[in-house]
Amino acid sequence: MTSSSASIGSPRSRPEDSLVRRFLYVVFFVQVGLMLIVLPWWPLFWEHNYFVLAWPALRTFLTNNYVRGAVSGLGVVNLAAGFADLALMFAAREQGGREVTLRDGTGRS
């Protein structure tokens, strides 16, 4: 039985796989960020969901503007993280494949 040097779960996968994975993270962060910014202020969604209908006492908490603002603030944080990762992707691409240190401390090209 032979083993290859780059298996499916191996960190030595192709650079294109890493680029696609990082791009999917950016898309995920931007989508979640936009949803968290918009949905708390959309009354048909925020005030008429399962949790509010199941526990009426929760309605006063969830309809508080400070709670809505806090959830929207988390959306802004998600957007910032997504755009920061996107900028990091473009910076790595402009450097022509040279090693770039990411936020988690690992060096990838």
C-alpha positions as CSV (number, residue, x, y, z in Angstrom):
1,M,0.0,0.0,0.0
2,T,1.5,3.3,-1.0
3,S,0.8,6.7,0.4
4,S,0.9,9.9,-1.5
5,S,2.6,13.0,-0.1
6,A,-0.5,15.2,-0.5
7,S,-3.6,13.5,0.7
8,I,-7.1,15.1,0.8
9,G,-6.7,16.3,4.4
10,S,-3.0,17.2,4.0
11,P,-1.9,20.8,4.5
12,R,0.3,20.3,1.4
13,S,-2.6,20.6,-1.0
14,R,-2.6,22.7,-4.1
15,P,-2.5,26.5,-3.7
16,E,-5.7,26.8,-5.7
17,D,-7.5,24.8,-3.0
18,S,-6.3,27.2,-0.4
19,L,-7.4,30.2,-2.5
20,V,-10.9,28.7,-3.1
21,R,-11.3,27.9,0.6
22,R,-10.2,31.4,1.7
23,F,-12.6,32.9,-0.9
24,L,-15.5,30.8,0.5
25,Y,-14.7,32.1,3.9
26,V,-14.9,35.7,2.6
27,V,-18.2,35.0,1.0
28,F,-19.5,33.4,4.2
29,F,-18.4,36.3,6.4
30,V,-19.9,38.9,4.1
31,Q,-23.2,37.1,3.8
32,V,-23.5,36.5,7.5
33,G,-22.5,40.1,8.1
34,L,-25.1,41.5,5.8
35,M,-27.8,39.3,7.3
36,L,-26.9,40.3,10.8
37,I,-27.0,44.0,9.8
38,V,-30.4,43.9,8.0
39,L,-32.5,41.2,9.7
40,P,-32.8,42.8,13.2
41,W,-34.4,45.9,11.6
42,W,-36.8,43.9,9.4
43,P,-40.0,43.6,11.5
44,L,-41.6,40.8,9.5
45,F,-38.6,38.6,10.3
46,W,-37.3,39.8,13.6
47,E,-40.6,40.2,15.5
48,H,-42.5,37.2,14.1
49,N,-40.1,34.3,14.4
50,Y,-40.3,31.0,16.3
51,F,-38.6,32.1,19.5
52,V,-40.8,35.2,19.9
53,L,-43.9,33.2,19.3
54,A,-42.9,30.4,21.6
55,W,-41.8,32.6,24.5
56,P,-43.8,35.9,24.5
57,A,-41.6,37.3,27.4
58,L,-38.6,37.2,24.9
59,R,-40.4,39.7,22.7
60,T,-39.7,42.7,24.9
61,F,-36.0,41.7,24.9
62,L,-35.6,41.1,21.2
63,T,-37.5,44.2,20.1
64,N,-35.3,46.4,22.2
65,N,-33.3,48.7,19.9
66,Y,-30.1,48.1,21.9
67,V,-30.3,44.4,21.3
68,R,-31.0,45.0,17.6
69,G,-28.0,47.4,17.5
70,A,-25.8,44.8,19.2
71,V,-26.7,42.2,16.6
72,S,-26.1,44.6,13.8
73,G,-22.7,45.4,15.4
74,L,-21.8,41.8,15.2
75,G,-22.7,42.0,11.5
76,V,-20.3,44.9,11.0
77,V,-17.6,42.8,12.7
78,N,-18.3,40.0,10.3
79,L,-18.2,42.3,7.3
80,A,-14.9,43.8,8.5
81,A,-13.4,40.2,9.0
82,G,-14.6,39.3,5.5
83,F,-13.1,42.3,3.8
84,A,-9.9,42.0,5.8
85,D,-9.5,38.4,4.5
86,L,-10.3,39.6,1.0
87,A,-7.6,42.3,1.3
88,L,-5.1,39.7,2.6
89,M,-5.9,37.4,-0.4
90,F,-5.2,40.2,-2.8
91,A,-2.0,41.2,-1.0
92,A,-0.8,37.6,-1.2
93,R,-1.6,37.5,-4.9
94,E,0.2,40.7,-5.6
95,Q,3.3,39.4,-3.9
96,G,3.5,36.7,-6.6
97,G,3.3,33.6,-4.3
98,R,5.9,34.7,-1.7
99,E,5.2,33.6,1.8
100,V,2.6,35.7,3.7
101,T,2.0,35.4,7.4
102,L,-1.7,35.1,8.2
103,R,-3.5,36.1,11.3
104,D,-3.3,32.6,12.7
105,G,0.5,32.8,12.5
106,T,1.0,30.2,9.7
107,G,2.9,31.1,6.7
108,R,1.2,30.3,3.4
109,S,1.7,31.4,-0.2
